[in-house]
Amino acid sequence: MSVERNTRPIEGTVVTDFQDRMSYGGYLDLETLLSAQRPLSDPEHHDELLFIVQHQTTELWLKLVLHELAAASRLLREDQLAPALKCIARVKHIQKTLTEQWSVLATLTPAEYAQFRGVLGNASGFQSAQYRAVEFRLGNKNAAMLRVFAADPTAHALVQEALDAPSLYDEFLRLLARTGYPIPASVLERDVTAAWIYTPELVPVFTEVYRDPQTHWAAYETCEELVDLEDNFQLWRFRHLKTVERIIGLKVGTGGSSGVPFLRRALDLTFFPELYAVRTEL
């Protein structure tokens, strides 16, 4: 086969003149996006670009997760369960992408990372405002975290907003109450800025839902979607832990944490404990 034939001709209707038209790069502002990767190692280490791209793409996905969680909460408040579940389904797909993404960073060896780790200073994923806002939106709230963002008003405002807002679980429980389920008043009137804690009074409510799914299908389906969210989040946490362990072992984290032991303790955190407790009751 000749080289000339091994091409695909551009169709005559394809737009090629973008002097006065919106282009792909213009719409996505690629000039800004692709110039945001600025390695600090000198001479520039080959693998620092991987490290930057990994974390920047994570932040982009987290931005979309927050967008979808905020929409899902609003839709639950408006008693629009079906479109809220669509938002949650999208978050689940994003979570899977984020979890798989750790396999790319895991190609970074300890020796490679050690050659540019020093330029990070105290920068750490622990300081991700968007990650913290996602945790808060799902119920793992901790007001003490706000001081991490005191020097960044925009980040502080984002985390504060997530702290002050009812979590996705709060909105679901309020919807259940409006549709006739016996949700305790103490749950409906709780301080939403506090971390969710296990509430045994909710377990009988969910036990009834799970014992008769056909009668309670909307509630049942939503419960399972929330369990999926938590399951995905725990898988992400575990892959994070194992990737860090693979690259730095038991070294202290750049942000000052104990590193792997600190990440391991996060696996004990839960968003929707009653939805797991109900399984023991069935």
C-alpha positions in Angstrom: 0.0 0.0 0.0 1.4 3.4 -0.9 1.8 6.1 1.6 -0.5 8.4 -0.4 -3.4 5.9 -0.1 -2.9 5.4 3.7 -4.5 8.6 4.6 -8.1 9.8 5.2 -9.0 12.8 3.0 -10.5 15.8 4.8 -14.2 16.1 3.7 -15.0 19.3 1.9 -17.6 20.2 4.5 -15.1 20.1 7.4 -14.5 23.6 8.8 -10.8 24.4 8.7 -10.8 28.2 9.0 -11.1 29.4 12.6 -10.1 33.0 12.1 -13.6 34.1 13.2 -15.1 30.9 14.6 -15.0 29.1 17.9 -12.5 26.3 17.8 -12.0 23.2 20.0 -9.0 24.7 21.7 -10.7 28.0 22.2 -13.8 26.5 23.8 -11.8 24.4 26.2 -9.3 27.3 26.8 -6.5 24.8 26.1 -3.9 27.5 26.1 -4.6 28.1 29.8 -5.1 24.4 30.7 -2.0 23.0 29.0 0.2 25.8 30.3 -0.7 25.0 33.9 1.8 22.2 34.3 4.9 23.9 35.6 7.5 21.4 37.1 9.8 23.0 39.7 12.6 20.5 39.7 15.9 21.9 38.2 16.9 20.3 36.0 13.4 19.3 35.3 12.8 15.7 36.3 11.0 13.6 33.6 8.4 12.2 36.1 7.4 15.4 37.7 5.0 16.1 34.8 3.2 12.8 35.6 2.8 13.8 39.3 1.4 17.2 38.3 -1.0 15.9 35.6 -2.2 13.1 38.0 -3.3 15.6 40.6 -4.6 18.3 38.3 -6.9 15.8 36.5 -8.0 14.6 39.9 -9.0 18.1 40.8 -10.9 18.5 37.6 -12.9 15.3 38.3 -13.5 16.5 41.9 -14.9 19.7 40.5 -17.5 17.7 38.6 -18.2 15.5 41.5 -19.1 18.6 43.6 -21.2 19.9 40.8 -23.2 16.7 40.7 -23.5 16.3 44.4 -24.8 19.8 44.8 -27.4 19.2 42.0 -28.4 15.9 43.6 -28.9 17.5 47.0 -31.0 20.3 45.4 -33.1 17.8 43.5 -33.7 15.7 46.6 -34.9 18.9 48.4 -37.3 19.4 45.5 -38.6 15.8 45.7 -37.1 15.0 42.3 -35.7 11.7 43.1 -35.2 10.3 39.6 -32.9 13.1 38.3 -31.1 13.1 41.6 -30.2 9.4 41.1 -28.9 10.3 37.6 -26.5 12.7 39.2 -25.4 10.1 41.7 -24.9 7.6 38.9 -22.6 10.0 37.2 -20.6 10.5 40.4 -20.2 6.7 40.6 -18.6 6.6 37.1 -16.3 9.4 38.0 -15.3 7.6 41.2 -14.3 4.5 39.1 -12.2 6.7 36.9 -10.5 8.3 39.9 -9.7 4.9 41.4 -8.2 3.5 38.2 -6.1 6.7 37.8 -4.0 5.6 40.8 -2.5 2.8 38.6 -0.9 5.5 36.5 0.8 7.2 39.4 1.8 3.8 40.7 4.3 3.6 37.8 6.3 6.2 39.7 9.1 4.3 41.5 10.5 5.4 44.9 13.8 6.4 43.3 12.1 8.5 40.7 9.8 10.3 43.2 12.7 11.0 45.6 14.5 13.0 42.9 11.8 15.7 42.9 9.8 15.2 46.1 11.8 18.0 47.8 10.3 20.7 45.5 6.8 20.0 46.9 7.7 21.6 50.2 4.7 21.0 52.4 2.2 20.7 49.5 0.0 17.6 50.1 -3.3 16.2 48.8 -4.5 16.7 52.4 -4.8 20.3 51.5 -7.2 19.7 48.6 -10.2 21.9 49.3 -12.3 20.1 46.7 -11.6 16.7 48.2 -12.5 18.0 51.6 -15.7 19.5 50.3 -16.7 16.2 48.7 -16.2 14.4 52.1 -18.3 17.1 53.8 -21.0 16.9 51.2 -21.2 13.2 51.9 -21.3 13.7 55.7 -17.7 13.2 57.0 -17.5 16.8 58.4 -14.8 18.2 60.6 -14.9 21.9 61.3 -11.3 21.8 62.4 -10.2 21.3 58.8 -11.2 24.9 58.0 -7.9 26.2 59.4 -6.0 24.3 56.7 -7.6 26.7 54.2 -7.3 29.9 56.3 -4.7 31.4 53.9 -6.9 30.8 50.8 -10.2 32.7 51.0 -11.6 30.9 47.9 -10.8 27.5 49.2 -12.0 28.4 52.7 -15.3 29.5 51.3 -15.8 26.3 49.3 -15.2 24.1 52.3 -17.2 26.3 54.6 -20.2 26.1 52.2 -19.9 22.3 52.2 -19.7 22.3 56.0 -22.8 24.4 56.5 -25.0 22.6 53.9 -27.0 19.5 54.7 -25.2 16.4 53.4 -26.6 14.3 50.6 -27.7 11.8 53.3 -29.4 14.5 55.3 -31.4 15.5 52.2 -32.4 11.9 51.5 -33.6 11.4 55.0 -35.6 14.6 54.9 -37.2 13.4 51.6 -38.1 10.1 53.3 -39.7 12.0 56.1 -41.8 14.0 53.7 -43.0 10.9 52.0 -44.2 9.3 55.2 -41.3 7.3 56.6 -40.8 7.6 60.4 -37.5 9.4 60.5 -36.8 10.6 64.1 -37.1 14.3 64.7 -33.7 14.3 66.2 -32.3 13.4 62.8 -34.3 16.0 61.0 -33.3 18.7 63.4 -29.7 17.8 63.9 -26.8 20.2 63.5 -25.8 19.6 59.9 -22.3 21.0 60.5 -21.5 18.1 62.7 -20.1 14.8 61.4 -22.8 12.2 60.9 -22.7 9.5 63.6 -24.4 6.1 63.6 -28.1 6.5 64.6 -29.6 3.1 65.6 -33.2 4.5 65.4 -32.9 4.6 61.6 -32.1 0.9 61.3 -35.7 -0.3 61.7 -36.8 2.2 59.0 -34.3 0.8 56.5 -35.0 -2.8 57.6 -38.6 -2.3 56.5 -37.4 -0.9 53.2 -35.1 -3.8 52.6 -37.5 -6.5 53.6 -40.1 -5.4 51.1 -38.2 -3.7 48.2 -41.1 -3.8 45.8 -43.3 -1.7 48.1 -40.5 0.7 48.9 -38.7 0.6 45.6 -37.7 4.3 45.3 -36.2 4.3 48.8 -34.6 0.9 48.3 -33.0 1.9 45.0 -31.6 5.1 46.6 -30.2 3.3 49.5 -28.3 1.0 47.2 -27.0 3.9 45.2 -25.7 5.5 48.4 -24.0 2.2 49.3 -22.4 2.2 45.9 -21.1 5.7 46.5 -19.5 4.7 49.8 -18.1 1.5 48.5 -16.5 3.4 45.6 -15.1 6.0 48.0 -13.5 3.3 50.2 -11.9 1.7 47.2 -10.5 5.0 46.2 -9.1 5.5 49.7 -7.6 2.0 49.7 -5.9 2.5 46.3 -4.6 5.9 47.5 -3.1 4.2 50.6 -1.5 1.4 48.6 -0.1 3.8 46.0 1.5 5.9 48.7 2.8 2.9 50.5 4.3 1.6 47.2 6.1 4.9 46.5 7.2 6.2 49.8 6.7 3.3 52.2 6.2 4.5 55.8 7.8 7.9 55.3 6.1 11.0 56.8 3.9 12.8 54.4 4.9 16.1 52.8 2.1 17.8 54.6 3.3 16.6 58.0 0.9 13.6 58.5 2.2 10.1 59.4 1.6 9.1 55.8 0.3 5.5 55.4 -0.9 5.1 59.0 -2.9 8.4 58.6 -4.5 7.2 55.4 -5.3 3.8 56.9 -7.3 5.4 59.6 -9.5 7.0 57.0 -10.8 3.5 56.0 -12.7 3.5 59.3 -14.7 6.5 58.4 -18.2 5.9 57.0 -20.9 8.0 55.4 -24.0 5.9 55.7 -23.5 3.4 58.6 -27.2 2.5 59.0 -27.2 1.2 55.4 -24.6 -1.3 56.3 -26.0 -2.1 59.8 -29.3 -3.0 58.2 -27.6 -6.0 56.5 -27.1 -7.6 59.8 -30.8 -7.3 60.6 -32.1 -9.0 57.5 
